[in-house]
Amino acid sequence: MAILEHQWPHSSPTILVSWRKFSGLEHDRRGFLTLVMFFLTQILCGQTSGLSTPQPDGATELARILAVSDEAAMDRFVPNEGVVELMFESLLLGFTNTTHPKEAWEQFLQPDDVVGIKVLCEPGRLSGTRPAVVKAVIRSLGKAGIAPSRVVVWDRRLGPMLASGYGSLREELGVRLAGAQEEGYDSEVFYEAPLVGQLVFGDLEFGKANEAGVGRRSFVTKILTQQVSRILVIHPLINHYRGGVHGNLVGLSRGAFDNFLRFEVDQDRFNQAVVEAIALPEVFDKFAFSLSDALICQYQGEERGFIQYSKAFQSLRLSRDMVAMDVHALSELQDLRRQASLPVETSVQTLYENAQLLELGIADTSRIRMDFLHRLPSGMESSSVSAGREQVRP
């Protein structure tokens, strides 16, 4: 029997405007965000007389995250592959309320889908996405009849993937490894903003500095536009100096687009560009779910592995809501940073509020529910379902 533990976070006030409610607007999420900023300015200036804030369809809907933990998942920072595989299978079946992986995966994938698994390898073998977690997902896909030839494991660059041990996935399981930079970028699909970036080798427009408009576009990797039809994001629980957490929003924007570092020089531009880029249908519409590799939580170091700033959670978490997953992770990272007397940047919350405004997910902590599927020590049966203790800070 499994124990399901419910977490009901503290409520926090939120202004939520749905772009679908404005009948006179084209469905342009970037233009909508500019309009929203205007309304917020009017509100802050006290000019809200007669202004009502429309609520989106399903405004009371909750974002659900399911977590599973096992004390035997790690041994001296090395994952126990057998335990991790059992953890993921119980998590997948518990989240979908099914009894077999094939039934579970049918809730996320179509029979002819090509699955792109986004990982984060730059922090290294110990602090990045751990190959053991990705192996567990690939083996589960195999049980559902998804052939290895229809699975692409990818990141921004191939080199860090190989350095982190991902070559074993190709050799043992037969899946394909790909780097966004090595595969190239699609000249027809891009996010455009007036801020001109310093192009580097690997960017699509590198070497075209004298042409008009060069440097204003961030092109989407061909992995997403030409190769895969569904995206699974598997990222470690690790901090990021601009986004607070290097999770779904930060990971997809930095991994799937070229010429994106230009937005990291300014927090406000970063908060806007990330969500507008992710909102492109070639990215957001292909998102299936997020799996958090929370075996270890690293709260300092960003893209460098710092075990001394880490805490073993020995946990995996799954959600269909990329924003809710990031918001929950952000809360945990900020708590650990406070405990370690490290600075906490509160302005990053705007990034996730913007994502909610563009309907990419839920950032309102009062609408995020965390459930816990507990496992007893390996070799024993799973426990049943109970009521939560942790809470998300508003």
N, C-alpha and C positions, 0 to 999 in steps of 0.2 A: 504494500500500500504506500502511496506517496503523500507527503504533507505539503499542502499549498499554503504559503504564508503571504498574507496581504499587507502591503505597505500603502498607507494613505498619507501623502505628504501634507505639509502645512500649506494652507492656501495663500495666494498672493494676488494683489490686484493686477489686472491686465487689460489693456485696450486692444481688442481684436477686431480688425476690419477685414472683410472678405472682398477681394477684387471681383469675385463673381457677382456681387450684388450691385455693381455699378453698370447699369444697362448701356450707358453711352460710351463705355470704354472698350477699346479693342483688347483682346486677351494678351496684353503685353505686361508681363510681371515686372519688368524693370521700370516701365513708365508708371505702373501702379505703385511701386515702392516710393517713387518721387512724390506722388499724390498723397500717399499716407503720411510722408514726412511733413507735407504742408498742413494736413489736418492736425497732426500732433503739435506742430508749432502754434496753430491757432488755439489748441486746448491749453498749452502751457502759458500762452499769453492771456488767457481768460476770455477769449473770443469764441465761446462755445454756445452762445445763445441760439436756441433753435436747432442745434446740430445733434442728430441722433447717430449712434454708432451701430450700424447693422451687424448682426451676428451671422456667421457662416452656417451653412447647413451642418447639423451634427455638432454644434458648438459644445454640447455637454458630453460628447463622446470622450472616453478615456483612452489614453495611450497605455498599452500594457507591455511591461518588460518581465520576462521570466528568467530567473537565475538558478543555477545549480552549483553546489560546492561539494568537494570531496577532499578530506585531509590527506589523502594519499596521491593527489594529483601531481605534486611536485616532490622531488627529492634533491635538496641542495641546489635549487633553481633549475633543475633539469626535469622536464615533464615526463610523467609516466604515460606512455602512449596508450597502453591498454585501458587505464583508468580514464584518460581523457576521451577516448572513443566511447566508453560507456556513458560518460557524462553527457557528451553531445547527443547521443541517441536518446537518452532519457529526456533531455531538454527539448529536442525536436518533437518527440511523441507527446510530451506534456503540453507543449505550446499549441500543438494542432489537435490535441485530444484524439489521437489515433493510436493504433496498435502495431503498425508496420511502417517502415520508412517510405515505402512506395506510396501509401496513402498520404503520409505527411507531406512528401515533396510535391504531390499533385496540387496542394494548396498554394504552392509558390511557382511552379514551373509548368509549361506546356510540353507535350511529348517531343516537339522538334526544337526546343530551346537549346542554345549554346550558352553555357554558364561561364561568366567571368568572375573569378574570385579575386577581389581587390585586397591586397595585403600591404603591410608597412614594414619594410626591411631595413631602412636606413639606421635605426637604433641598434642593429646588430642581432646576433643569434639569441641573446638572453633577454633583451628588452623589446625587440620588435615582435611582429606576429610570429608565433612559434610554429614551426613546421608540423609539430605533433597535432596541433589544433586543426590545421588545414587538412592533414591526412585523415583525421576523423570525419571531416565533412565530405571529402572525396570518396572515402569508403562507404559512407552512408548513401551518397549519390549512386554508387555502384549497386547497392542493394535495391535501389529504386529503378534500376535498369538504365541509368545514364552512363553511356560509354565514356571512357577516359578521353577519347578523341573529341568529345563535346564539352570538355572542361579546359578553361584557360586560367591559369594563375598569373596575376599581373601586378605590377607596381610601376612607379615612375621610371625606374631604371633597372635593367637586368642584372648589372654587376652586384649590387647589394643583395639581391635575391640569392645569387649563387654563393656569395660569401656567407650568407646566413643558413646555408644548408638545404636550399630548395632544390638543388640538383637531384637529391634523393627522391623527390616526388616524381620527377620526370623518369628516373630510372626504375623505381619500384612500382609506380602506379600508371605510368604511361600518359600523364597529362602534359599539356604544353605550357611552357613558361614564356612570358612575354614582358618586355619593358615598353612603356608608352613612348619613350624617346626613340628606342630602336625600331619600333613598328612604324613610327612616323605619325604625322598629324593630318587631319582631313581639311583641305583648303576650303571646303564648302560649309563647314560647320564650325562656328566660332562664337565667342562672347566678345563684344566690342565695347570699349570705354575710352574716353578721351585721354586718359593718362598714358603717356608713351613710356614703354619699358625699355630697359637695356637688354637687347637681344643677345643670347648666348648660343654657342654651338649646340645644335639639336633642335632649336626653335625653327619653325617652318620658314619664317621670314629672315632668318639669319643670313647676312651677306647682302640684303636688299635695302640698306640704310638710306639710299638716295631716292627711293621711290616714294610717292605720295601715300600717306596713310599707314606706312610701315610702323609697327610697334604698338598700334592701337588695338590689335586683335589678339585674343588668346584662343588658339585652335584646339579642337577636341581630338584626342588620340583616335587613330583608326581602329584600335581595339574595340572601342565602344560604337563607332559609327559603321564598321564593316564586318566585325568578327563575332561579337557576342550579342545575345538578345536579352539576357537577364544578368543582373549584378548582385553578388553577395559581397558585403563589406565585412572583412574580418580584421579588426585592428586591435592592438594592445591598449591597455588602459595607461596612457602616458600623456604628460602635459605638453602644451604648445603655448609659446609666449604671446601669440596674437589671439588664438582661439580658445585658450584655456585648456582645451583637450584636443589632442590630435586624433579626432574621431572621424565620423562620417562626413560632416561638412568640410572640415579642413582637409581630410585625407583625399576625398574625391576631387575637390577643386585643385589641390596641388598636384595630385597624381594624374588626373585626366586631361589637364590643359597645359599647353606650353605658355611661355611669357606671362607667368602668373606671379612671380616674385615681385613684380612692380607694385602690387597692391599691399605688400607687407610693410611698406615704409610708413604707412599711416593707418591707425586703428579704424577710423571712420570709413575710409575707402575699403579697407579689408572687410569690415562688417557688411558692407553693401555688395561688394563684388562677389564674395563667396556665394551668397544665397542666389544672386541673379544668375551666376554661372551654373550652379547646380540645378536651377529651375529649367534649363534647356531640356526639351523632351528626350534628346539623345542620351541624357544622363539620368534625370529623375524618373522618367517613365519606365526605365529598365530596372529600377531598384526593386529587389525582392525582400531582403531583410538584412539586418545588421547583427553580427555575432561579435560580442566583445570578448576578446581573449584577456580575461581578468585574472589569469593565474598569478600574475604579479602586477602590482600597481606602482608605476614610477612617477613620482610627483615633482621631480626636478631633473633637468637634463635635456628634454625635448628629443632631438634626433641623435643624441649620444646616449649610450647605455651607462647609467649610473646606478649600480645595484645598491650602493650606500644610501641612495635616496628612494628606496623601494620598500614595498610591503607586500608580503605574500597573501593574496586573497584566495587562491586556489579555486577560482570560480569562472564560470562561463555564463554569459547573459545573451538573450535573444529578444529581438523586437522587430516589428514591421515599421516602427516609427524611428527614423534616423535622428530626428531632432530630440525626441524624448530620451533616447539612449545617450546622446551627447550631454544633455542637460543633467541627467543623473550622474554621469561620469564626472562632469565638471564639479558638481557638488562634493563628490568624494575627494577629488584631487584638491579642491580648495580647503577642505577640512584637514587633510594631511599636511598641507603647506602651513596652515595656521599652527598646527601642533608642532611643526618644526621651526616655527618663527621665521618662515619665508614670506616674502611679499605676495599678496593676493590682489590681482587686477580685476576689479569688479565691472569695468566697462565692457568686458568681453560678453556679458549677458546680452548686450544689444544685438550681437550676431544672431543669437537664437531667437530673440524676439522678432527680428527681421524675417527669419526663416518661417516663423509661425504666420506672420503677416502674408507671406507668399504661399501659405498653405503647403509647406513642405513637411510639416509635422507639428507637434505640440511642444511648446516651451513653457506653458503655464504649469507650474509644479502642482497645483491643486488638481490637475487633470492627468497626472502621471501616476500609474499604479504599478508597484513593484511586487511581484510574486516570487516566492522562493520554493523551489523543489529540492528538498533535502535528501542527500544520500548518506547512508551510514558508511563506515569504513569498508573498503573494497572487500568483496567476498561475501558481504551480508546483503540482505534484501533492502530495497529502498524504504525509507520511512514514509509516513503519510502527510497530509497537508495541514499547516498551522498559521497563526496570525502574526503579522510582521512587526519588527522592532525598529528597523532603520527608517529614516525619513529624509526627503530631499529638501535642502534649504531653499527658501524662496529667493 
